[in-house]
Amino acid sequence: MRTIGTSGAGTRLLAAVLGTVLLGGCGSIDPTRTAQTPPPVSPAPDSPPPGTAVPGTPRDLVTGLSVPWAIAFLPNRDALVTERDTAHLLRVTPDGRRTDLGRVPGVVPSGEGGLLGVAVSPSFDRDHRVYLYFTSATDNRLARLTLDGDRLGAPQPLLTGAPKGQNHNGGRIAFGPDGMLYIGTGETYRTELAQDRASLGGKILRVTPDGKPAPGNPFNSPVWTWGHRNVQGLAWDDANRLYATEFGQDRFDEINLVQKGRNYGWPKVEGFGKDARYTNPLLTWPTSEASPSGLAYAKGSLWAAALRGTRLWQVPLNNGKPGTPIAYFNGAYGRLRAVVRAPDGNLWVTTSNHDGRGDPKPGDDRILVLPLR
């Protein structure tokens, strides 16, 4: 069932194995800049390096979904799952029982917008709070509601005013090890917003559980990092380093090591570059092999779900430095959207074949359970 990426150049990823300080720009869009060719790496191995987790055979957990966009686990190991286009929030048990908790009021799906990210309060046992990121009639916003059994409370807007568009709405949210809520946003094809620190578009935001700028933010605003195109994946490793997936335009998709106050270069650069004002990515792919959305960390590796690339990428890490990425399930399940580590250590992966760009198969969309060995 495992397949290795078919493009040698793409599998080599143009990846630079960088230190924890990543300075410089990205592969240039500006014709006055010169793209930097990262150091060569070995072709993808036929098997992962010794000590690296290996995925087993996926199995269907739930089928018949409509663009399942995000997954977050409750303390009892049930999962909350958002459906982008129907705006419904689902509860899914580890044995695959599904409960429709209802349509979230105020969501206005359109294009890549709709009901997007979901996060569970770290103190859910006490406060029963669930956080959602969604597209409204006027913006993209963060809202909080309560979940009492299977009853949803009314959403309370916490952070409003992120730009909305047909494309590039970002939408991933996750609580970090510091107890703050991180939000990946997109620039909605208004590329200038990514370099405008007054805009919430094209950023990674960091806010308190009440939606306020978090203490220690670099600009006295919700903005944590800037110069992003469309962030749809967030994950922390065992050392609390934050990584994010980002969609490129024509040349390079990225995984970035996210560090406070850094400018990641869009739209001035795409991929690797030489301008010290902009932070280089950790690694890149050709856009045909990735369009990376969800991101998880498990058993020493990052796991990135690829939409256009229709595969799951494993990126082994060694003290924050990436090894050679490995591609699995190329084309077997179509477009992959979310990937999260479940409480039992397995990965849950969603397909996104009903999003208008896929080729739905019987049973799509689905949640797959992927054991790690």
C-alpha positions as CSV (number, residue, x, y, z in Angstrom):
1,M,0.0,0.0,0.0
2,R,3.0,2.3,0.6
3,T,4.3,4.2,-2.4
4,I,7.2,6.5,-2.7
5,G,6.8,9.9,-4.5
6,T,7.3,9.4,-8.2
7,S,9.1,12.7,-9.0
8,G,12.8,12.5,-8.1
9,A,13.2,16.2,-8.1
10,G,10.1,16.6,-5.9
11,T,11.1,13.9,-3.5
12,R,14.4,15.5,-3.1
13,L,12.2,18.4,-2.1
14,L,14.8,21.1,-2.6
15,A,15.0,20.7,1.1
16,A,17.6,22.4,3.2
17,V,18.4,20.9,6.6
18,L,18.6,24.1,8.5
19,G,19.4,25.0,12.1
20,T,16.9,26.4,14.5
21,V,17.7,29.9,13.3
22,L,16.3,30.2,9.8
23,L,17.2,33.5,8.2
24,G,17.0,34.5,4.5
25,G,14.2,34.6,2.0
26,C,12.4,32.1,-0.1
27,G,12.5,31.2,-3.8
28,S,11.9,34.5,-5.6
29,I,8.8,35.6,-7.3
30,D,10.3,39.1,-7.8
31,P,12.3,38.9,-11.0
32,T,15.0,41.1,-9.5
33,R,15.8,38.4,-7.0
34,T,17.7,35.2,-7.6
35,A,16.3,31.9,-6.2
36,Q,18.7,29.9,-4.0
37,T,19.1,26.2,-4.8
38,P,19.1,24.4,-1.4
39,P,21.9,21.9,-0.7
40,P,21.2,18.5,-2.4
41,V,20.0,15.6,-0.4
42,S,19.8,11.9,-1.1
43,P,16.8,10.5,-3.0
44,A,13.9,9.2,-0.9
45,P,14.8,5.9,0.7
46,D,12.9,2.7,0.0
47,S,12.2,2.5,3.7
48,P,12.4,5.0,6.6
49,P,15.7,5.4,8.5
50,P,16.2,3.1,11.5
51,G,14.1,4.1,14.5
52,T,11.6,6.1,12.4
53,A,7.9,5.3,12.7
54,V,6.3,3.3,9.9
55,P,2.6,3.6,9.0
56,G,0.5,0.4,8.8
57,T,-2.5,-0.2,6.6
58,P,-5.2,2.4,6.9
59,R,-8.8,1.4,7.7
60,D,-12.0,3.3,7.3
61,L,-13.4,4.7,10.5
62,V,-16.3,6.7,9.1
63,T,-17.5,7.1,5.5
64,G,-20.1,9.3,3.8
65,L,-18.8,12.7,5.1
66,S,-18.9,16.0,3.3
67,V,-15.5,17.7,3.2
68,P,-14.4,16.9,6.8
69,W,-12.0,19.8,7.5
70,A,-10.7,19.5,11.0
71,I,-10.6,17.1,14.0
72,A,-10.1,17.8,17.7
73,F,-10.3,15.2,20.5
74,L,-12.3,15.5,23.7
75,P,-11.0,14.2,27.0
76,N,-13.0,11.0,26.7
77,R,-11.3,10.3,23.3
78,D,-14.3,11.1,21.2
79,A,-13.5,13.5,18.3
80,L,-15.2,16.6,17.1
81,V,-15.1,16.9,13.3
82,T,-16.1,19.9,11.2
83,E,-17.7,19.7,7.8
84,R,-16.7,22.7,5.8
85,D,-19.6,23.0,3.3
86,T,-22.5,21.8,5.4
87,A,-21.3,23.7,8.5
88,H,-22.2,20.8,10.7
89,L,-20.2,19.7,13.7
90,L,-19.9,16.0,14.3
91,R,-18.9,13.8,17.2
92,V,-17.1,10.6,16.2
93,T,-16.2,7.9,18.7
94,P,-13.0,5.7,18.4
95,D,-15.1,2.8,17.2
96,G,-16.7,4.9,14.4
97,R,-20.1,5.9,15.8
98,R,-21.1,9.3,14.4
99,T,-23.5,11.8,16.0
100,D,-24.5,15.0,14.2
101,L,-24.4,17.8,16.8
102,G,-26.1,20.3,14.4
103,R,-25.3,23.1,12.1
104,V,-23.3,25.9,13.6
105,P,-25.2,29.2,13.3
106,G,-23.6,32.1,11.4
107,V,-21.4,30.0,9.1
108,V,-21.7,31.1,5.4
109,P,-19.8,28.5,3.3
110,S,-18.5,29.6,-0.1
111,G,-15.5,28.4,-2.1
112,E,-12.8,27.4,0.4
113,G,-14.6,29.1,3.3
114,G,-17.1,27.6,5.7
115,L,-16.8,25.7,9.0
116,L,-13.0,25.2,9.3
117,G,-10.9,24.7,12.4
118,V,-11.9,23.2,15.7
119,A,-10.1,23.1,19.1
120,V,-11.1,21.8,22.5
121,S,-10.4,23.9,25.6
122,P,-7.5,22.4,27.6
123,S,-9.8,22.7,30.6
124,F,-12.8,21.2,28.9
125,D,-13.7,19.0,31.9
126,R,-14.4,22.2,33.8
127,D,-15.6,24.7,31.2
128,H,-17.1,22.5,28.3
129,R,-15.7,25.0,25.8
130,V,-15.1,24.4,22.1
131,Y,-13.5,26.8,19.7
132,L,-14.4,27.1,16.0
133,Y,-12.9,29.1,13.2
134,F,-15.4,29.8,10.4
135,T,-16.4,32.1,7.5
136,S,-19.3,34.4,8.3
137,A,-21.2,36.7,6.0
138,T,-18.5,39.4,6.5
139,D,-15.3,37.8,7.7
140,N,-13.4,34.8,9.0
141,R,-13.7,34.7,12.8
142,L,-12.9,32.8,15.9
143,A,-15.9,31.8,18.1
144,R,-16.4,29.9,21.3
145,L,-19.4,27.8,22.3
146,T,-20.2,25.2,25.0
147,L,-20.8,21.6,24.4
148,D,-23.1,20.0,27.1
149,G,-23.5,16.3,26.2
150,D,-24.6,16.6,22.6
151,R,-26.1,20.1,22.9
152,L,-24.3,23.0,21.3
153,G,-24.5,26.5,22.8
154,A,-24.7,29.6,20.8
155,P,-21.3,30.7,19.3
156,Q,-19.7,33.7,21.0
157,P,-17.4,35.7,18.6
158,L,-14.0,36.2,20.2
159,L,-11.9,37.5,17.2
160,T,-13.4,39.0,14.1
161,G,-12.2,40.8,11.1
162,A,-9.9,38.3,9.4
163,P,-10.4,38.7,5.6
164,K,-12.6,36.2,3.8
165,G,-12.5,35.2,0.2
166,Q,-13.3,32.4,-2.2
167,N,-9.8,31.0,-1.6
168,H,-7.1,31.2,1.0
169,N,-9.1,31.4,4.1
170,G,-6.6,29.5,6.3
171,G,-8.5,28.1,9.2
172,R,-6.4,25.8,11.3
173,I,-6.6,26.4,15.0
174,A,-4.9,24.6,17.9
175,F,-3.9,25.2,21.5
176,G,-0.2,25.3,22.1
177,P,1.8,24.0,25.0
178,D,1.7,27.5,26.5
179,G,-2.1,27.3,26.7
180,M,-2.6,30.0,24.0
181,L,-4.7,29.5,20.9
182,Y,-2.9,29.6,17.6
183,I,-4.7,30.5,14.3
184,G,-3.5,30.0,10.7
185,T,-5.0,32.6,8.3
186,G,-4.8,33.2,4.6
187,E,-4.4,36.3,2.5
188,T,-7.5,35.5,0.4
189,Y,-5.5,36.2,-2.8
190,R,-5.0,39.8,-1.6
191,T,-1.3,39.2,-1.5
192,E,-0.4,42.6,0.0
193,L,-2.2,41.6,3.3
194,A,0.5,39.2,4.2
195,Q,3.0,42.0,4.6
196,D,0.6,44.3,6.4
197,R,0.9,43.8,10.1
198,A,-2.4,45.7,10.7
199,S,-4.2,42.9,8.8
200,L,-5.1,39.5,10.2
201,G,-4.7,37.9,6.8
202,G,-1.6,35.9,5.9
203,K,-0.6,35.4,9.5
204,I,-0.3,33.0,12.3
205,L,-2.2,34.5,15.2
206,R,-1.7,33.8,19.0
207,V,-4.5,34.7,21.3
208,T,-5.7,33.9,24.8
209,P,-8.7,31.6,25.4
210,D,-10.8,34.8,25.4
211,G,-9.5,35.8,22.0
212,K,-7.3,38.7,23.2
213,P,-3.7,39.3,22.0
214,A,-1.6,36.8,24.0
215,P,1.0,38.1,26.5
216,G,4.4,38.2,24.9
217,N,3.2,38.7,21.3
218,P,5.7,40.8,19.3
219,F,3.5,43.6,18.0
220,N,0.9,44.2,20.7
221,S,-1.7,42.6,18.5
222,P,-2.9,39.0,17.8
223,V,-0.1,38.6,15.2
224,W,2.6,36.1,16.0
225,T,4.2,35.7,12.6
226,W,3.5,37.3,9.2
227,G,4.3,37.0,5.5
228,H,2.3,33.8,5.0
229,R,0.2,32.9,2.0
230,N,-2.3,30.3,3.3
231,V,-1.6,28.4,6.6
232,Q,-3.6,25.2,7.1
233,G,-1.5,23.1,9.4
234,L,-0.1,23.6,12.9
235,A,1.9,21.1,15.0
236,W,4.3,21.1,17.9
237,D,7.1,18.6,18.5
238,D,8.3,17.1,21.8
239,A,10.5,20.2,22.4
240,N,7.5,22.5,21.9
241,R,8.8,23.8,18.5
242,L,5.9,24.9,16.3
243,Y,5.7,23.9,12.6
244,A,3.2,25.1,9.9
245,T,2.3,24.0,6.4
246,E,1.8,26.7,3.8
247,F,0.5,26.6,0.2
248,G,2.8,28.0,-2.4
249,Q,1.7,29.6,-5.6
250,D,3.3,28.1,-8.7
251,R,6.6,26.7,-7.5
252,F,7.0,25.6,-3.8
253,D,4.8,24.5,-1.0
254,E,6.4,24.8,2.4
255,I,6.8,23.6,6.0
256,N,8.0,26.4,8.2
257,L,9.5,26.4,11.6
258,V,7.5,29.1,13.3
259,Q,9.3,31.6,15.5
260,K,8.0,34.7,17.2
261,G,7.8,37.8,15.1
262,R,9.4,36.3,12.0
263,N,8.4,37.4,8.5
264,Y,8.1,34.4,6.1
265,G,8.3,36.4,3.0
266,W,5.1,36.1,1.0
267,P,4.5,37.6,-1.6
268,K,8.1,38.9,-2.0
269,V,9.5,35.3,-2.1
270,E,8.2,31.8,-2.6
271,G,10.3,28.9,-1.3
272,F,14.0,29.6,-0.5
273,G,15.8,32.9,-1.1
274,K,18.6,35.1,0.0
275,D,17.0,38.2,1.5
276,A,17.8,38.3,5.3
277,R,14.6,40.1,6.0
278,Y,12.6,36.9,5.3
279,T,12.8,33.6,7.1
280,N,13.4,30.5,4.9
281,P,11.2,27.5,5.1
282,L,12.3,24.3,6.7
283,L,11.6,22.4,3.5
284,T,9.7,22.8,0.3
285,W,7.9,20.6,-2.3
286,P,6.8,21.3,-5.9
287,T,3.2,22.3,-5.7
288,S,2.2,19.3,-7.8
289,E,3.4,17.0,-5.0
290,A,1.8,18.6,-2.0
291,S,-0.6,21.5,-1.4
292,P,-0.1,20.6,2.3
293,S,-3.1,21.1,4.6
294,G,-3.2,19.3,7.9
295,L,-0.1,18.7,9.9
296,A,0.6,16.4,12.9
297,Y,3.6,15.3,15.0
298,A,3.9,11.7,16.1
299,K,6.7,9.3,16.9
300,G,9.5,11.6,15.9
301,S,8.1,12.8,12.6
302,L,5.9,15.4,11.1
303,W,3.0,14.1,9.0
304,A,1.5,16.4,6.3
305,A,-1.7,15.7,4.4
306,A,-1.4,16.7,0.7
307,L,-4.4,17.8,-1.3
308,R,-3.2,18.2,-4.9
309,G,-0.4,15.8,-4.1
310,T,-2.9,13.1,-3.0
311,R,-0.5,11.5,-0.5
312,L,0.7,11.6,3.1
313,W,4.1,13.0,3.7
314,Q,6.3,11.8,6.6
315,V,9.1,14.2,7.6
316,P,11.5,12.6,10.1
317,L,12.9,15.1,12.6
318,N,16.2,15.1,14.4
319,N,16.3,17.9,17.0
320,G,14.1,20.0,14.8
321,K,16.0,19.4,11.6
322,P,14.2,17.5,8.8
323,G,15.4,14.3,7.3
324,T,14.4,13.1,3.8
325,P,10.6,13.1,3.5
326,I,8.8,10.0,2.5
327,A,5.5,9.8,0.6
328,Y,2.8,7.2,1.3
329,F,-0.5,6.2,-0.4
330,N,0.1,8.3,-3.5
331,G,-3.3,8.6,-5.1
332,A,-4.8,5.7,-3.2
333,Y,-7.4,7.9,-1.3
334,G,-7.4,11.1,-3.3
335,R,-7.1,14.4,-1.7
336,L,-6.1,14.4,2.0
337,R,-7.1,17.3,4.2
338,A,-6.6,16.8,7.9
339,V,-4.2,14.6,9.9
340,V,-4.1,14.5,13.7
341,R,-2.6,12.2,16.3
342,A,-5.3,10.4,18.2
343,P,-5.0,9.8,22.0
344,D,-4.0,6.1,21.3
345,G,-1.1,7.3,19.2
346,N,-2.6,6.4,15.8
347,L,-3.2,9.0,13.1
348,W,-6.6,10.0,11.9
349,V,-6.6,11.3,8.3
350,T,-9.5,12.8,6.4
351,T,-10.1,12.8,2.6
352,S,-11.4,15.9,0.8
353,N,-12.7,14.5,-2.5
354,H,-16.1,16.3,-2.3
355,D,-14.5,19.8,-2.1
356,G,-15.0,20.5,-5.9
357,R,-11.4,19.6,-6.9
358,G,-11.4,15.8,-6.2
359,D,-12.7,12.7,-7.8
360,P,-15.1,11.2,-5.2
361,K,-15.1,7.4,-4.8
362,P,-17.8,5.3,-3.1
363,G,-17.8,6.1,0.6
364,D,-16.1,9.5,0.3
365,D,-15.4,11.5,2.2
366,R,-14.0,9.4,5.0
367,I,-11.9,9.4,8.1
368,L,-9.0,6.9,7.9
369,V,-7.3,5.4,11.0
370,L,-3.6,4.9,10.3
371,P,-1.6,2.8,12.9
372,L,2.0,3.7,13.5
373,R,4.6,1.1,14.2
